[in-house]
Every structure is written in structure tokens, then in C-alpha cells.
Amino acid sequence: MRFVAALFFASLAVGEARALSPGAFVIETIAERRLATLPPGPLFWRIETLPTANAAKAAGGPHALSASVAGRNWLFTLSRAGGATPGATRVREIGPIPTPNARSFLLRINRAGGPPESQTPVHSHPGAEAIYVLAGQVTQRTGHGTERAGAGDALSAHGQDMAMQLTSSGDAPLDQLVMFVVDAEKPFSPAARFDD
């Protein structure tokens, strides 16, 4: 899914590339998978890279997604803490991830960002979102307050249906990878509002 702040929501096929609109915060789905069950928890997103796209795809198990982004071949695995994929280079582990109470699940990886001061509309997700920043800086506002992360940093996931807004808050354009585990039967990104 891609959306441009305050303008519109539009569906994209997985991996479909779109140019950034000037001043817009853009979100592109780069990988997704539906699951009937999740592994036993507590769960973490393990982010790794492998030498080739084929190696990343072959290394993934039933709870993993792979994608080639920013010149690297990524493997994202939802699993218990401390795991490792043979032949992979570990980048980060984020969690624990609050998992939604659902009959089926959607794992999704988005690439998101935009120029400084661009932002998403206030929205929520029917599950948890975690962020790994490739470049720039993100500010995340939720009901728990405001957090910032820069290149190489991560933001842990928050719970299901929490109102949130992301802003490209650095001096350079934001580029980030966003990992989701959500209820597959609910709308992915409904509009929301803050209580304050």
C-alpha cells in the first residue's frame, strides 16, 4: 500500500515502484505473506542481509519475507529472540512484537519515507508496526508519546489499533523499512485520531 500524506490512499501491487511526489510521504509494499498461525512467542523481527536476492529468498522460512532494497538483499524473520540464518549478516533485532488476536495474520514489509517535514495522516493498524531507518530521521507520534530514530536505529512495535503519525524529521530525506504483523481480516491502515 502507498499513501501520500493528506492526499489519498491507493493500493499497489507488491514490489511496484512509484516515484516520490514532491513533498509527499510515500509508502510502498515490498513483500507480504498471509499466515494461519504465528510461531510461539514472544516474537521479534530479525533483520539480516544476504549476498544475493536468491540467497535471501531461499533462506527464508514460513515466517520470513525477503526483498531487495537500497542495494542490499534483506531477510526479515518473525521469530524468537536470538536466532540466526546460516550465511546471513545480522543487522538488527526488534521486539518483542505485540501480536494481534486474530484468526489469520498478514506479515508485510513496507519501504517508506519522504523529504523533510513530509508526514503520514494519523492512522492505525490492526496489529504491530516496527521501523528500521535506512537514512534520514523519523519521528513517530503515538498515544505513548513521541519517539525519534535516525539511520541505523529502530523503533519497537506498539500495539494493535493505536493512533499514530510518522514524520520525516531530519535534514535529509527519510528512507525506512517498516515491518508489520497484523490481523489479515481487518483494514490495514484506517484513519484514526489522537485523543488529545
C-alpha positions in Angstrom: 0.0 0.0 0.0 1.2 3.5 -0.7 -0.2 6.7 0.6 0.7 10.3 0.1 0.1 12.5 3.2 -3.3 14.1 3.4 -4.0 13.5 -0.3 -5.1 9.9 -1.0 -4.8 6.2 -0.2 -4.0 3.9 -3.1 -3.2 0.2 -3.4 -0.1 -1.0 -5.1 1.0 -4.5 -6.2 3.8 -5.9 -4.1 7.1 -4.6 -5.5 5.5 -2.0 -7.8 7.8 1.1 -7.8 6.4 4.6 -7.9 8.4 7.9 -8.0 8.2 10.1 -4.9 5.9 13.0 -5.4 7.4 16.3 -4.3 6.7 17.0 -0.7 4.9 13.7 -0.2 5.4 10.9 2.3 5.3 7.7 0.3 4.7 4.1 1.4 5.4 1.1 -0.9 4.7 -2.5 -0.1 7.8 -4.6 -1.0 6.9 -8.0 0.5 3.9 -9.7 2.2 2.7 -13.1 3.3 -0.6 -14.4 4.9 -0.4 -16.9 7.7 -2.9 -19.0 9.5 -0.7 -19.1 12.7 2.3 -17.4 14.2 5.3 -19.1 15.8 5.1 -19.3 19.6 6.2 -16.1 21.3 7.5 -13.7 22.5 8.3 -12.7 18.9 11.0 -10.4 17.4 11.7 -9.2 13.9 15.2 -10.3 12.9 16.6 -8.2 10.1 19.5 -9.8 8.1 21.2 -9.4 4.7 22.5 -12.0 2.3 24.8 -11.7 -0.7 22.1 -12.2 -3.3 18.3 -11.9 -3.7 18.1 -15.6 -4.5 20.0 -16.5 -1.3 17.7 -14.3 0.8 14.6 -15.9 -0.7 16.0 -19.4 -0.3 17.0 -18.8 3.3 13.5 -17.6 4.4 11.2 -20.0 6.3 7.5 -19.9 6.7 7.6 -16.7 8.9 10.1 -14.8 6.8 10.0 -12.3 3.9 12.8 -11.2 1.6 13.3 -8.1 -0.5 16.0 -6.2 -2.4 16.1 -2.6 -1.2 18.7 0.1 -1.4 21.3 -2.2 -2.9 21.0 -4.9 -0.3 19.2 -8.2 -0.1 17.2 -8.3 3.1 15.6 -11.1 5.0 13.0 -10.3 7.7 12.1 -13.2 10.0 9.4 -13.1 12.7 10.8 -15.5 15.4 12.0 -15.9 19.0 14.9 -13.7 20.1 18.5 -14.7 19.3 18.0 -16.7 16.2 20.3 -16.6 13.1 20.1 -17.6 9.5 23.1 -19.5 8.1 25.1 -17.3 5.7 23.3 -14.1 6.7 24.7 -10.9 8.3 22.6 -9.8 11.2 21.6 -6.1 11.0 19.1 -5.7 13.9 16.6 -7.5 16.1 13.4 -5.5 17.1 10.9 -6.6 19.7 9.2 -8.1 21.5 6.4 -7.6 19.0 2.9 -7.4 20.3 0.9 -9.9 18.3 -2.8 -9.3 17.4 -5.6 -11.5 18.5 -6.7 -12.8 15.1 -7.9 -15.8 13.1 -5.3 -15.1 10.3 -2.3 -12.9 10.0 -0.5 -10.7 7.5 3.2 -10.1 7.6 4.1 -7.1 5.5 7.3 -5.1 4.8 6.9 -1.6 3.5 9.5 0.9 2.4 8.5 4.4 3.4 9.8 7.9 3.5 9.9 11.3 2.0 11.5 14.7 2.1 12.0 16.6 5.4 8.7 17.6 7.0 6.5 15.2 5.0 4.3 13.1 7.1 1.6 10.4 7.1 -2.0 11.1 8.0 -3.0 10.0 11.5 -3.8 6.3 11.2 -3.7 3.0 12.9 -3.0 -0.7 12.1 -4.8 -3.9 13.3 -1.5 -5.2 14.7 2.1 -4.2 15.4 4.5 -2.0 13.4 8.3 -1.8 13.8 10.7 0.5 12.0 14.3 0.3 10.8 15.7 3.6 9.5 18.0 3.4 6.4 18.5 7.2 6.0 17.3 10.4 7.5 15.3 10.6 10.7 11.7 9.6 11.6 9.5 10.9 14.4 6.7 8.7 15.5 3.8 10.1 17.5 1.5 7.7 19.3 -0.6 7.7 22.4 2.5 6.8 24.3 4.3 10.0 23.2 6.9 10.9 20.6 10.0 8.9 19.6 12.7 9.6 17.1 15.1 7.3 15.3 18.0 8.0 12.8 19.9 6.0 10.3 20.7 2.5 11.7 18.2 2.9 14.6 15.0 1.1 15.1 11.6 1.8 16.8 9.9 -1.1 18.6 6.4 -2.0 17.7 3.4 -0.6 19.5 0.1 -2.4 20.0 -2.9 -3.0 17.8 -5.2 -0.1 16.8 -3.0 2.7 18.3 -3.4 6.1 16.6 0.0 7.1 15.1 1.6 9.5 12.7 5.1 9.4 11.1 7.1 12.5 10.1 10.3 12.8 8.2 12.0 15.0 10.8 15.7 15.1 9.8 17.6 17.4 7.4 17.8 14.7 4.7 15.0 12.6 3.2 13.7 9.7 5.2 14.1 6.1 3.9 12.9 3.4 6.2 11.8 -0.3 6.3 8.6 -0.9 8.2 7.7 -4.4 9.4 4.1 -5.4 10.3 2.3 -8.3 11.8 -1.5 -7.5 11.6 -4.9 -9.1 11.6 -5.3 -10.2 7.9 -9.1 -9.8 8.0 -9.2 -6.1 9.0 -8.5 -2.9 7.0 -4.7 -2.4 7.0 -4.4 1.3 7.7 -7.7 3.0 8.7 -7.8 6.7 9.5 -7.5 7.5 13.3 -7.2 10.5 15.6 -5.4 11.4 18.7 -7.4 11.8 21.9 -5.7 15.0 23.0 
